[in-house]
Amino acid sequence: MLVGASISKLLPISGLRTFATSSPSTSIQKRICIVGAGPAGYYAAQYILKNLQDAQVDVVEKLPVPFGLVRFGVAPDHPEVKNVINTFTKTAENPRVRFLGNLSLGKDFTVKELRERYHAVLLTYGADQDRTLGIPNESLRNVLSAREFVAWYNGLPGFEELNPDLSGRTLTLLGQGNVAVDVARIVLSGVDQLKKTDITEYALEALSRSNIRKVLLVGRRGPLQAAFTIKELREMIKLPHCATNWRPSDFHHVEECLPNLARPRKRITELMLKSLSEQNAQTDSRGCFEPIFFRSPVKFNGTDRVQSIDYVVNELKDDRAIPTEETETIATDLVCRSIGYKSISLDSDVNFDDRKGCISNVAGRVLKKTLTGSDQTIDDIEDKHEKGLYTSGWLATGPTGVILTTMNNSFGVADQICKDFHNNVIRVKEAKPGLELAGKHVVSWNGWKAIDAEECRRGAEKGKPREKIVKIDEMLSIAGGL
């Protein structure tokens, strides 16, 4: 699971207010544009529709299809997590919402144009670039990112030709978050378990020929700092015909820390210790999952392709990984970095923090370009933020948390938008024309429904929930015009 756990109901958000419907004398509708049709965008739209009864919302998306990381990030064997799409669909089909697909910020429109045509603009286009290690030979063949690998098997347009080389025996995942565990599970799962999911057919075929039998999950800190969650770990260690091998030396003094751990960390640590105690009893294994702690990669070795990785051995001080003089070299045939995503700036008019990889903001309100968010508070930025310009989701916070985290953040920012309308921070003086669509091939919600129906039809022929279409031109042909 890449972006979060399944959500069966919406949790109450403390501190959020519901505003009454605007006065009947108000004739001008509040026009709001949301850039990005992923979880952050649709959760914000949901909240705005509920709390601004005279608001019209346009959701603009660069792809012809909606749902962002729920469609392209959630693992194919986690269909329950994708049920949140039902909530987004209900929002999208509200008559006060328009989906405008196949429109790109920086190509088809600018933030300045949006601000001229809408009363409020919310940027939620996410994080679709990789953080890199910056170590020697990182450009060797077979050194990929987990983001690329996930995009490949989930059918994100532009990654269908990735063709990861699965002919070797060992895959190394650098990073120990849920994204890395997803990749490990998909690679070590039997094809019979995957062929009834919405994994792309080309990925299924490649995985059926894969020779990968061992997956190393390498982290720079220890078991008590591991970033994966208990659900993902439990699925991994229960994977049929796959042994889990821990290094006992990584768990020195871990058990004695249990009484002082917070309950979530205590539960996942107990699960690791239980798995460690049972690993010698594992039989009938065709694959092997090996978590390794206290290691930081310092160099990739190989000529045209990676053959091994040099690591420095770390020790912990105040939960920080401190390198020692000890090193270790471990052979591998394929590497996937899983050390985080980052956002990029798509418009030079927006205050973007390149170091943090997100838009400079306070509580979702975008700061003017001369400011940073480090020492600002919501009370002292009334004249310092770009009135009517907001951001939420990973673009605002950095790539942290799960879907529930994004929901809470987006509800909070949407609440701020509602407050700013209510308090006349955003002045609604005249009707706004909305985005100029003339001459653009825009995919409407009905166009997406046509794509959706065709994907489901193709999937049904193969006993799958859907077979994703990965070519933009084919999507546009099926969708037709606006």
N, C-alpha and C positions, 0 to 999 in steps of 0.2 A: 504494500500500500504506500503510494508516494505522498499523497497530500492529506491524509487524515483518516480517522476512524469513522465508521458508519454512524449517522445521526438519525435517531428514530424520532426525535422531537426537538423543537427549538427551545433553547434554554433562555430563561429571563436574563436580561442584561441590566445590571444595576446602574442607576443613575441616568437612564434614558427616559425621555419624556414623550408622551403622545400629545400632539397638538390638535386642537379642534379644527374642523373644516373652516376655510377662509370665509370671510363675510360674503353674503350673497351679492353685495354691491361690487365685489371685485370681479371684473370681467376679463382681465388679462391672465391667461394661464401661465403658470411657472414652467418654463422649458428647461430641461436638464439633459445634458449629454453625458453618458458614461462610456469611456473608452476602454473596452475590454469586456468580453462576454464570458469570463470565467466565474469562479465562485465569488470573488470579491465584488465584481460588477453586479451579479444577479442578487446577491444578498443586500447590497445597497439599494438596488431598485425595489426589492420587496419591501424594505423598510420605508422608503420614500413614498411608495404608492399607498401604504397604510396611513401615513401621517401627513401627507400633503394631498388632500383630495382634489385639488385643482392643478396638479402637476402632470406634465406630459414628459415621458422619458424616452430618449433614443439611446439604444445600446449599440455601439459601433464596434465592429470586430474585424481584424485584418484577414482572418480566414473566412471562407464561405460557411463555416459550421461553428456553432456555439459550444460553450461549456469548458473550454480551456483545459486545465490540468485534470479535471474530472474525466474528460474524454481521453486525454493524451498522457496523463501521468499515473492515474490509478492503475494498479496491476490488473491484468485481464482475469486473474483468478480471484479477484475481490469484487464481484458484481454487486454485493450488498452496499459497498461504499458509493457506487454509482447511482443508487436509488435517489440521492439528493437531486439528480437531474429532474425528477418528477416535480420537486418544489420549484426549480428554476423554470421549468416548462409552464407551470401555472402562472408564474410571474410574467413570463414572456408573452403569454397569450392574453394578458390583460389588455383591453382596448386602449389603454393610455400608454402602452409601451410599443415601440417599434424596434425590431432587430434589423440592423443594417450591416450585412456581412460583406466581406471582400473589400473593405476600405481601410487603408493604412495611414496612421499618423506619421507625418513626415513625407508622405508620398502623395496622398489624395487630399490631405487637409493639414492645417497647422493648428496649434493651440490658440494662436491669435484669432484665426478664423472662427474657431469654436466659441471663443469668448465673445466675439461680436454677434454670434447667432444664437447663443443660449444664455439664460440667466445664470446658470451654474454649470461647471464642467468638473467631472470626477474622473481622474486618471487611474485605471486599475489594470494596466496591461501586463503586469506580472514581471517575472524574472526568467528570461529564456536564454541566458548565456552562462558559461561555466567559469568558476574560479579555477585557477591553475596553480600548480605547485612551484613553478619557477626553478626546477632542478635540471641538471644536465640530461640530455637525450629525451626530453619529454615529448618530442615530436616523432620519436620512433614509431614505425608501423606497429599496430596492435596496442598502442597506448591510446585509449579512448576515454570518454567521460561516461559516467552512468547515465547522465541526461541524454546523451546521444543513443545509448543502447536502449533505454526505455522508449525514446521517441521512435526508434526503429521497430520494436516489436508492437508498439501501440498505434502505428500508422500515422504519425505526424507527417504531413506533406513536407517533402524535402529530405527525408531520411530513409526512404525506401531503398536507396542504393548504397546504404552504409556497408552492408555485407561484412559484418565482423567475422574474423577468421576463428572458427571454432574447431580447427583441426588439432590443436594441442590438447594436453591433458589438464592443465592448471590455469585457472582464472584467478587473478588477484584483484580484490576490491579494496581500494584505499579509502577508508572512511567506514564508520560503523552506525550510520543512521538507517532509517527505514527504507530509503531509496536503495542503499546497498543491499540490504536484506531482501528486498523485492527482486533485485537482479539475481542474487544467489539462488533464491527459491525458483525463479522461472528457469534458470539454466539447469538446475538439478532436478526439476520436476520431470516426470515421465510425460511424453507427448500425449499419451492417452488422457492425462489429467487436464491438458491444455486445449485439446482439440474441440472441446465443447464451450470454450470461452470466445471472447471477441478478439483474441490475438490475431494478428494479420497472418494470412495464409503463407506468405513468403517467409515470415519468421518461424512459423510452425514447421515448415519444410526444412529450413536451415537447422533448427534445433533437433529435428529427427535424425540429422546426420552428424550432430555434434559429438566430438570426442572428449569434451570437458568432463572430467570425473571428480576433480577436486577444486573447491572454491575456498580461497583464503580471504578472511575478512579482517583487515589490519587497521588497528587504531593506535593513536599516539599516546592515549592515556590508558587507565586501567578498567577493570570490570565495573567499578563503582561509578565510573563516568560514562559508560557506554550510552550512546544516543538512541539506539533502537528501543522500541517499546515492547511491553511484555507480550502483546498479541502477536506481533511479527516474530519475536523469538520463539514463542510457543509453536507457531506454525512451522517454523524452520526446523526445530529439533524433532518435530513429529512427522516430518516429510517421509513418505514411504521409501524404503530401500536406500536411505541416506543416513550415514553415521555422522554424529557430531563429535569432533575431537577438540577438546580444550587442552591448553598447556597448564598442567598443575602448578608450575612455578609462577604463573600469572595470578594465582589466587592466594598467595601468602598473606596471612593476616586479614583476609577478607571476611571470613566467618565471624571473627571476633568483633567486627564492626557492625554486625547485623542489629544489635539492640538499639543502636543510636541512629539508625536510618529512618527517614520518612517512609510511610507505608508504601507508596508506589515503588520507590527504589529498593526497599526491603523485599518486596514481592519478586521483582525481577532478579535480584541477587540470589534469592533462595532458589529460583528456577535454574539459574546458571549453576549453582552449587549442586543441586539435585542431578542435573544433566551430567556434570563432571563426575559425580559418584557412580553414575550408571554407564559411562561410556565404554568400559571394558566388556560390558555384557551385550553390546550391539552386534548383531549378526545379519546376514542376508543383505549386505550393503553393496550397492552398485555405484554409489557416489559418496563423497566426503565433504563435510562443511567444517572448516577449521578457523575459528576466531583466534586472532593473535593480538595481544595487547602490548603497550609500552614500546611501540616501534614507529619511527618517523622515516619515510623514504628520503634519501639524499641523492640518489643517482639511479637512472635506468641504464642497464647494461645490454649491449647488443650492437650489431652492425647495421643491418637494414630493418631489423625487427627486435623487439624486446626479448631478452632471454633470462634476465634475472634483475632483481632490485637490491641495491645496497640500502640497509637501514641503520640508523643510529638507535641504540637502546636508550630509552628514557627512564627517568625516575620521577616520582611525583613530589612536588613541594607546593603545598597550599592549592591542591587540585590542578596545578600547572605542570605540563610535561617539560622536564629539564633534561637536555641531552647529556649523556655520559660519554666516556671515551670508548665504551664497548660498541661494537658493530656486529651486524649479521647480514649475510647475503642469502636470499631465498630465490630459487628458480621459479620462473613463471612463463607462460606462453601467451597470455593475454592480460591486459591491465585495464581496469575501469576506475578512473578517479571518481570519488563520490564525496567531494569536500565542500560542496555548496554551489548554489546558483547565484547569479547576480543580475540585476536589472541594468539597462543601458538608457542613456538619454536619447529620446527620439525628437526632441525639439529644443533648440538652444535658448529659447525664451524662458524655459522652465528652470528653476533653481535645482540643479541636480548635484548630489554629493558623490563624486566619482570614487572617493575612498570607501564610503559605506555601500555604494552601489544602490542608492535609493534616492527618491526625491526629498529634498530638505523640507520638513513639515513639522508642525506641532499639532497633535491631535487630528491629523488629516488636513489641516489648513496649510496650503503651500506657502512657504515664506518667500519674500522678495529676494532677488538674486544676490543682494549684498549681505544677506543674513545666513546664519546657520541655526540649527535647532538645539545646539548644545546647552545654551543658557537662557532659553526663552521659556515662558510659561503661557498658558492659554489666556491669562489675564492681561499680559502686557504686549500682546502682538496685534491689537486691533488695527494699528496703523502700519504694521510690518508684514502682514500676510497679503497675498494676492486675492483680493475679495472676489468670491465666486469661483475660485479654483481650489480643487481638493484632490487628495489621493488616498487610496486605501489598498489593503492587501500587501503582497510582498513588495510591490513598488514603493510602498510607504514605510514598511517595517523591516525590510530585508526578508530573505527566504527562511522564515522560522515558523514552527508550529504546524498544526494539522488543519483540516477543514473547519473544525470548531473554532480554532484560533482566528482564522480568516473571517468566519461569520461574526464573531464578537467584534473584531476590528471594524468590519464594514458596517455593522449596525451602529457602532459608536460614531463613525464618520458621517453616516447618513443622518444620524441624530443631530450632529453639528450643522449639517446643511439645513435641516428643518428649523433649527434654532435661528440660523442666520437669516432665513426667510422671515420667520416669525418676528424677529427683532429688527427687521428692516436693514440689517447689515448688507443683504442683497436687495437692492431696490428694484421692484418690478414696475417699471414706468411705461414700457411699450412692448407691443408684441414682437417677438423675435422670429425670424424666418426659418430657423432650423438649418441643417446642413444642406449645402448646394449639391444636388445629386445628378444634375444634367451631364450627360456624356460619360457617366461612370456605370460600370457593370456591377450593380448592387444586388446582393442576395437578400431577399426578404425572409420572414419567418416561414411563409408558405414554400419558398424555395428550399429552406432547410428541411421542411417536412417531406419534400419530394426526395431529397438526398437520403434522409432517414429511412423512408419507405423502401428505397432501392437497396440500401445497405442491409436492411432486415430481410428483404427478399433473397438477396444473394447469400446471406448467412443461413437462412432456412434450408437452402439447397444443400448445405454442408453440415446441417445439424448444429449450427452455431447461432447465437443471438443476433449477430450481424457480421458482415464482412465489410470492413471500413474501406471506403474509396480514398485513395491517397494522392491522386492527381488532381490538382486544382482545376485544370481545363475540363476534366470529366465532371467534377462537381458543378462547375458553372453551366455546363451543357444540360445537366439534369435539372438544375435549379431554374433555368430559364431567366427571364427578366423580372424586374421589380414590379 
